[in-house]
Amino acid sequence: MSECGLTDSVLAEQLVGLCTDGASCMLGQFSGVAKLMKEKCPLLHSIHCMAHRLELATKNAVDNVNEVSHFRSFIDELYKIYSMSPKNQAELQCIADTLAIELMKVKKVFDLRWVFSSFVAVRSVLRDYPALFKHFLTLSEQSQSSRSSKEKSKFKGLAKKLRSWFLLSETCMLKDTLRVLKQLSLYLQKNEAHVMSAMDHIDSAKEQLLALKVQPGKTLAKFWRSYENDGKFKDVDIVQTDNDLQKFSSFRAQFLQALYDNLCQRFPCTDVLSAARALCPQSWPSDVLERALFGQSDIAFLCKAFLLDSDLSADVMLQFTIYKRQGVPGAQLSKLIKLLEVLPISSAECERGFSQMNLYHTAPRNRLLTDSVSDLMMVGINGPPLKHWNAVKYVVSWLQSGKHGALDTPTGVPKKPITMHKSHQLFL
């Protein structure tokens, strides 16, 4: 950073935010990076990435509820069947074509990816459900088949499980739940997300999870209506046992409560987050008298947290009072709002950088120099779409620097002539 002009004096005056994935080497209270940087940069506020915190909350809830762990094992079994066998993939695709179903790739659920990936995995199972059931049923009933008796028994068990009312209810409920978490995760990964509105989105997600405890979501309600009409789901007969409803009600309440509790634990409303909410107009009271004194202590805390002097703090407090009446922030208050908008709440940009690096630095290209990888990532991350890129000035500068063009006469050692071997005649 010093080579880029960000000296210690500049960082001490302007570095206000540090967001990390929560590793102990970053947030350790004794010798973590945030602790060491705080000694040099008094304005610095370290934040544990909220998108990562959401993933940790989801993982803890899944690990604490046995039924979800069993569901994850079932999805992993489906993933192994089709990811490791092109033959199974081709057979499933053939069945899907006869049923006029557009297949979605079966993926793992609740793994190391963002929660959006788990939502797509659960949605894929429901989308591919008729083809999956028919494929397993066909493989288990074929008399003249290359499949062993052990494989047939496994496929028969999977087909039986797919007809279970409890499994389908669990899948539909998880899709509704993951949809709520997906929307929250996508917001936390946006560049526009900031501390002033983050807690409002988190509280909204927690309220939706509590609501799903007492009433079915969109996907679950659709499945229940289909079962009540004809006892089927996508033309497949569903089997329900006597204790399925009671068992599912207990599981749904347990899992959603575990999610809610983990979100409350992972997202405590810290002083900065609580105080920053006062600058979000949606959080203001509707009553005029209540709004007059609302947020005064919060703005005073923010002024103290960012080391504003007493005169500047007084101006900010006055402008905040006018802001609540007229809806237009003053110059000094606008600077404080911009300061809070700069605070990073997610390290998703870094994760995108890692993904971009993996696209360029592959196994066949593992000898790329660090500078070359850096240049490729610079273009890939910050470059415009290809159809909007004007290549003329870059081609002209290339040719003016003395480099060869595509239409220049070849120079150097001529290529060796191609000779025909006897083995080549096999293909003629």
SULZIQUI-V570621 format. One record per residue. RES is the residue in one small letter. D_FIRST is the distance of its C-alpha to the first C-alpha in whole Angstrom. Layout:
BEGIN
RES&D_FIRST / RES&D_FIRST
END
This chain:
BEGIN
m&0 / s&4 / e&5 / c&5 / g&7 / l&5 / t&7 / d&9 / s&12 / v&10 / l&9 / a&13 / e&15 / q&13 / l&12 / v&15 / g&15 / l&14 / c&17 / t&17 / d&21 / g&22 / a&22 / s&23 / c&20 / m&18 / l&20 / g&22 / q&24 / f&23 / s&20 / g&19 / v&15 / a&16 / k&18 / l&16 / m&13 / k&16 / e&17 / k&14 / c&14 / p&18 / l&17 / l&16 / h&18 / s&18 / i&20 / h&22 / c&22 / m&25 / a&26 / h&26 / r&28 / l&31 / e&31 / l&31 / a&34 / t&36 / k&36 / n&37 / a&40 / v&41 / d&41 / n&43 / v&46 / n&48 / e&49 / v&46 / s&45 / h&48 / f&47 / r&44 / s&46 / f&48 / i&46 / d&44 / e&48 / l&48 / y&45 / k&46 / i&49 / y&48 / s&44 / m&46 / s&49 / p&49 / k&53 / n&53 / q&50 / a&53 / e&56 / l&54 / q&53 / c&56 / i&58 / a&55 / d&56 / t&60 / l&59 / a&57 / i&54 / e&50 / l&48 / m&45 / k&43 / v&44 / k&40 / k&40 / v&39 / f&37 / d&35 / l&31 / r&31 / w&30 / v&33 / f&34 / s&35 / s&37 / f&39 / v&39 / a&41 / v&44 / r&44 / s&45 / v&47 / l&49 / r&49 / d&50 / y&53 / p&56 / a&55 / l&54 / f&57 / k&59 / h&58 / f&58 / l&62 / t&62 / l&61 / s&63 / e&66 / q&66 / s&69 / q&69 / s&65 / s&63 / r&61 / s&62 / s&64 / k&61 / e&59 / k&62 / s&62 / k&58 / f&58 / k&61 / g&59 / l&56 / a&59 / k&60 / k&57 / l&56 / r&59 / s&58 / w&58 / f&56 / l&53 / l&53 / s&53 / e&50 / t&48 / c&49 / m&48 / l&45 / k&44 / d&45 / t&42 / l&40 / r&40 / v&39 / l&36 / k&35 / q&35 / l&33 / s&30 / l&30 / y&29 / l&27 / q&25 / k&25 / n&22 / e&25 / a&25 / h&24 / v&26 / m&28 / s&30 / a&29 / m&32 / d&35 / h&34 / i&34 / d&37 / s&39 / a&38 / k&40 / e&43 / q&43 / l&43 / l&46 / a&48 / l&48 / k&50 / v&53 / q&53 / p&52 / g&49 / k&50 / t&50 / l&52 / a&54 / k&55 / f&56 / w&58 / r&60 / s&60 / y&62 / e&64 / n&66 / d&67 / g&65 / k&63 / f&59 / k&59 / d&62 / v&62 / d&64 / i&62 / v&63 / q&63 / t&64 / d&66 / n&63 / d&60 / l&60 / q&60 / k&57 / f&55 / s&55 / s&54 / f&51 / r&50 / a&50 / q&48 / f&46 / l&45 / q&45 / a&43 / l&40 / y&41 / d&40 / n&37 / l&35 / c&36 / q&35 / r&32 / f&31 / p&32 / c&32 / t&30 / d&30 / v&27 / l&28 / s&32 / a&31 / a&29 / r&32 / a&34 / l&32 / c&33 / p&37 / q&38 / s&38 / w&40 / p&44 / s&47 / d&49 / v&48 / l&49 / e&47 / r&44 / a&44 / l&43 / f&41 / g&37 / q&37 / s&36 / d&33 / i&32 / a&32 / f&30 / l&27 / c&27 / k&27 / a&25 / f&22 / l&24 / l&26 / d&28 / s&32 / d&33 / l&30 / s&31 / a&34 / d&34 / v&32 / m&35 / l&37 / q&35 / f&35 / t&39 / i&40 / y&37 / k&40 / r&43 / q&42 / g&39 / v&36 / p&33 / g&33 / a&30 / q&29 / l&29 / s&28 / k&24 / l&25 / i&26 / k&23 / l&21 / l&22 / e&22 / v&18 / l&19 / p&18 / i&21 / s&21 / s&19 / a&21 / e&18 / c&17 / e&20 / r&21 / g&18 / f&20 / s&23 / q&22 / m&21 / n&24 / l&26 / y&25 / h&24 / t&28 / a&30 / p&32 / r&29 / n&27 / r&27 / l&24 / l&21 / t&18 / d&17 / s&20 / v&19 / s&16 / d&18 / l&21 / m&19 / m&17 / v&21 / g&22 / i&20 / n&20 / g&23 / p&26 / p&29 / l&31 / k&34 / h&32 / w&30 / n&32 / a&31 / v&34 / k&31 / y&29 / v&32 / v&33 / s&30 / w&31 / l&34 / q&34 / s&31 / g&35 / k&34 / h&37 / g&38 / a&40 / l&43 / d&43 / t&46 / p&44 / t&44 / g&44 / v&46 / p&48 / k&48 / k&51 / p&53 / i&54 / t&57 / m&59 / h&59 / k&62 / s&60 / h&59 / q&63 / l&62 / f&60 / l&62
END
